[in-house]
Amino acid sequence: MIKLTQDRLVASLTRDLERELEQYPALRAFAERVAETILSALAEHERRLHTVTADFGEEERNG
């Protein structure tokens, strides 16, 4: 599986937007913030998958 990096995600988000990126430089910064948010959410989701849930007494999941 290909590792999702911020650079790859920004490239995917801005693909086919070269003209718009030239006109609106802030668009790249916005795409970078969106990518950062997505990667943070994915990391948090992954962390929660491997956390002990005290409410239900689940054991740690190993994937």
N, C-alpha and C positions, 0 to 999 in steps of 0.2 A: 504494500500500500504506500502511496506517495505521502510523505509528511507535509502537512499543511502549514506553511509558514506565512508570516505577515506579508512578505514580498509577493508570494504566489497568490495570496488572497486579494491583495491590492491590484495585482495584474489582472486577475479574473474580474474584479469589480469595475475596472476601468477599460477593459478590452473594448475596442470599437468606439472609444470616446476621445481619440486624439485631438480632434478639432475642438470639442467642448473643453478639454483640458487646457488647450491653448487660450481659449476665450475666458475661462473661469479657473484660474490657478487654485482657488480655494477648493475646487472639486477634488483634487488629489488629497488634500489634507483631510477632507471629509471622508473619502474612501479609506484613508489610513486609520481614522478613528473608528469607522465601522468595522474594519478588519480586526482592530485591537479588541473591540467589544465582542465580536464573534469568537475570537480565540480565547478571550477570558471566560466567556460563557461555556465554551467547550471544555476548558480546563476545570472549571468549577463542576460541571456535570461529571467529568471523569473522576474528580476527587470525591464527589458524593457517592459514586458507585462503589468506592472502596472504603467507605466510612462505616463504622459501627453505628447502628441506629438503636439508641437506648430505649425508645418508645416501644419497639417490638422485640428487643432482645436478639436481633439478628447478629450473626457472626460476620466478621469481615469477609467480603467477597474477594476472591483472587482472580477475577476476570472471567 
